[in-house]
Amino acid sequence: MAVSSATTHDAAAFEVRHVNLKRGGSVVLKDVTARINEGEVVAILGPNGSGKSTLLKAMIGVLPLSGGSAQILGRPSTTRGVHDAIGYVPQMAAFSGNIAASAYETTASGLLTSTRLFTRAPKHKVQQALEFVGLGDLSSRAVTEMSGGQRQRVMIARALVREPRILVLDEPFTGVDAGTQEKISGLIAKLHAKGTTVVVVLHDLDPLRDLITRAIVMDEGRVVHDGPLPHDDPHASASESEDGKHHVNETIDQCLGNEIHP
Ligand SMILES: Nc1ncnc2c1ncn2[C@@H]1O[C@H](COP(=O)(O)OP(=O)(O)OP(=O)(O)O)[C@@H](O)[C@H]1O
């Protein structure tokens, strides 16, 4: 794989340490430290505007940091070639405009890497990625003529076409129907079984609850929880409010819009 020479042995998929990041003059990440190990499925949760997408972008090295450090597979996130290990599915809003290209062309564009341009896309890889997301029969259809759920799956195919070690998805379930949610969850489960690391920003945990190994909860630009989902954590209970765990449960419930029971 192209990235192997640019990575170090046993390194974390992502590691950010004491990261500060400013956007539009405001500090939107405040002293954020987090690590994603290879093979994990990690959810990033938090209220709107808490910094979830910005944290993803800091991890994958597409936004400059104001302070701290970010590493991808043990290398600084600015290292040439290290991004080739990542498949990134941006928030739906980022590509909901007109994409005149076909599903095939959009998926093939995922073969562009930071170190080389392709002159001819390996057709079987593009077709395989589309088949993996269940769109093998629609490869020539314009993305503009597809449903929201189909578009989302094209973007996943685009992220997967280079067989990345790490898949990063920003709210993949927004605006997709229950059937598509199930399909996307099934795809993530298959990738996890193959050893792919998955980092996903979520508003609703349910579609991936069984797969998630850890949750990082953001609030106002800070990490306020990093650990197992509270309901999976045998030590988390309402009676432990003294040590703040009850508060953490409430924070997660509030992030996800769940009713809080006293
Ligand atoms: N391009 C930008 N310029 C200026 N400020 C920005 C920009 N993008 C995001 N912000 C601000 O940074 C903060 C964090 O935004 P971010 O998109 O990371 O939050 P989020 O938790 O992903 O939100 P949401 O759940 O609504 O997607 C917000 O206050 C937002 O207004």
The ligand as an SDF file (V2000), in Angstrom:
LIG
                    3D

 31 33  0  0  0  0  0  0  0  0999 V2000
  -15.3440   28.2430    8.1160 N   0  0  0  0  0  0  0  0  0  0  0  0
  -15.6060   28.7260    9.3280 C   0  0  0  0  0  0  0  0  0  0  0  0
  -15.3450   30.0120    9.6400 N   0  0  0  0  0  0  0  0  0  0  0  0
  -15.6000   30.4980   10.8740 C   0  0  0  0  0  0  0  0  0  0  0  0
  -16.1140   29.7750   11.8780 N   0  0  0  0  0  0  0  0  0  0  0  0
  -16.3940   28.4920   11.6230 C   0  0  0  0  0  0  0  0  0  0  0  0
  -16.1650   27.9010   10.3450 C   0  0  0  0  0  0  0  0  0  0  0  0
  -16.5450   26.6070   10.4020 N   0  0  0  0  0  0  0  0  0  0  0  0
  -16.9860   26.3960   11.6480 C   0  0  0  0  0  0  0  0  0  0  0  0
  -16.9060   27.5330   12.3760 N   0  0  0  0  0  0  0  0  0  0  0  0
  -17.2930   27.6840   13.7830 C   0  0  0  0  0  0  0  0  0  0  0  0
  -16.5510   26.7550   14.5400 O   0  0  0  0  0  0  0  0  0  0  0  0
  -17.3530   26.1990   15.5780 C   0  0  0  0  0  0  0  0  0  0  0  0
  -17.3120   24.6800   15.4820 C   0  0  0  0  0  0  0  0  0  0  0  0
  -17.8960   24.2980   14.2400 O   0  0  0  0  0  0  0  0  0  0  0  0
  -18.0100   22.7850   13.8070 P   0  0  0  0  0  0  0  0  0  0  0  0
  -18.5840   22.7700   12.4230 O   0  0  0  0  0  0  0  0  0  0  0  0
  -16.7210   22.1110   14.0380 O   0  0  0  0  0  0  0  0  0  0  0  0
  -19.0700   22.2480   14.8590 O   0  0  0  0  0  0  0  0  0  0  0  0
  -19.9070   20.9030   14.8360 P   0  0  0  0  0  0  0  0  0  0  0  0
  -19.9120   20.4100   16.2420 O   0  0  0  0  0  0  0  0  0  0  0  0
  -19.3960   19.9820   13.7910 O   0  0  0  0  0  0  0  0  0  0  0  0
  -21.3450   21.4490   14.4540 O   0  0  0  0  0  0  0  0  0  0  0  0
  -22.5820   20.7630   13.6840 P   0  0  0  0  0  0  0  0  0  0  0  0
  -23.0950   19.6730   14.5760 O   0  0  0  0  0  0  0  0  0  0  0  0
  -23.5600   21.8870   13.5690 O   0  0  0  0  0  0  0  0  0  0  0  0
  -22.0820   20.2780   12.3570 O   0  0  0  0  0  0  0  0  0  0  0  0
  -18.7330   26.7990   15.4120 C   0  0  0  0  0  0  0  0  0  0  0  0
  -18.8610   27.8600   16.3110 O   0  0  0  0  0  0  0  0  0  0  0  0
  -18.7470   27.3060   14.0000 C   0  0  0  0  0  0  0  0  0  0  0  0
  -19.5850   28.4170   13.8630 O   0  0  0  0  0  0  0  0  0  0  0  0
  1  2  1  0
  2  3  1  0
  2  7  2  0
  3  4  2  0
  4  5  1  0
  5  6  2  0
  6  7  1  0
  6 10  1  0
  7  8  1  0
  8  9  2  0
  9 10  1  0
 10 11  1  0
 11 12  1  0
 11 30  1  0
 12 13  1  0
 13 14  1  0
 13 28  1  0
 14 15  1  0
 15 16  1  0
 16 17  2  0
 16 18  1  0
 16 19  1  0
 19 20  1  0
 20 21  2  0
 20 22  1  0
 20 23  1  0
 23 24  1  0
 24 25  2  0
 24 26  1  0
 24 27  1  0
 28 29  1  0
 28 30  1  0
 30 31  1  0
M  END
$$$$
